[in-house]
Amino acid sequence: MSEQKAKADHNESENKHKKPENQGSSKPPEERAEPTSEEVETSYRIQQLDEQVKELNDQLLRKAADFDNFRKRMFRDKEESIKYANAALLGDILPIIDDFERAIQSASDSKDFDAFHTGVSMIEKQMVSMLERNWGLKRFSAIGEPFDPEKHEAIAVEETDQHDAEIVLEDFQRGYSLHDRVLRPAKVKVARPLTSNHESGNDEQNKEK
């Protein structure tokens, strides 16, 4: 046997006993499976929902900010309305105050009481007429009317046989109504009939007899 042939046989014998690489307990890596169409659709749907949630959250924050600004604006408007609610009324009263000032100045210059009295009476009628015309404030008289506790406040009573029911005899202070509601009742003197007292007296006399 030649030397070359002996070497070839030796190498072949070694190759038979040598283990191949990557052989033994280790396993080849598994190939990655491609995602299914359902998985792709689900992933896309999740992404869409995430975007919708972000958009709705932004809208909610904007609406909350708008509502807060609206609430603050309404509060300011309410304060302004309360603060200047009587502006129109006071504007109507200012000319009357001017008339009072002129009447006082005129009386101071002329010392004429009769003229001053006439001027003040005219101003008073002008003011009452303006309040009734522009604001629904009406002054009412109670003299001769049946006593009404909703409109009249009795501060004096006079017993009399001239009336069969309680009648207002005198106005101590005039009453006012605002539209259809009594703003201030009139303070009055009321006549109280003596009928009940006479009847009770006659009954007692009859009992004694």
C-alpha positions, 0 to 999 in steps of 0.5 A: 500500500502506498503512502498516499493511499494510507493517508486517504484511508486514515482521513476517511476513517476520521471523518466517519467518527467526527460528529457533524456541526449543529448536531446533538441537543440543539434544534434548528430555529423554527421558521416565523409564521406569517400573520393571518388576515384576521390578525392583520384586520384586528391589528388595524381595527385596534389602531383605528380605535386608538385614534378614535379614543385620542380624537374623542378625548381631545374633543372632550377636553375642548368641550370642557374648556368651552363650557367652563368659559361659557359658565364664567361668561354667564356668571359675569353677565348675571353680575352685570345684570344685577348691578345695573338692573335699575339703570333704566328706572334711575334714568327715568327719575333723573329728570324729576330730580332735576325738576326738584332742584329747579323748584328749590332754587326758584323758591330760594330766589323768590321766597314764594311759598305758594309757587313752591308748593304748586311746583312740588305738587306738579313734580309729584304728579309727574313722578307718579305718572311716569312710574305707572306708565313706564314701570307698572307702579300704581298708587291706590286709594282705600277710603270708602272701600271694604276692608281687605287685609291683602291691600289694607293694614288697619292701624286704627279702628273706630266702632260705629253704627253707620256701617254694616261691614268693615269700611276704610274711613281714612288713609294714613299712608297710601298703598301701591301695587306693582302690576297685579301685585300689592307692593305695599298695603295702605295703612288705614283707619277702619270702621267696625260695625256695632251690630254684633255688640248690640245683639249680644247686649240685647240677648243678655237683657232678654236673659235677665228678664 
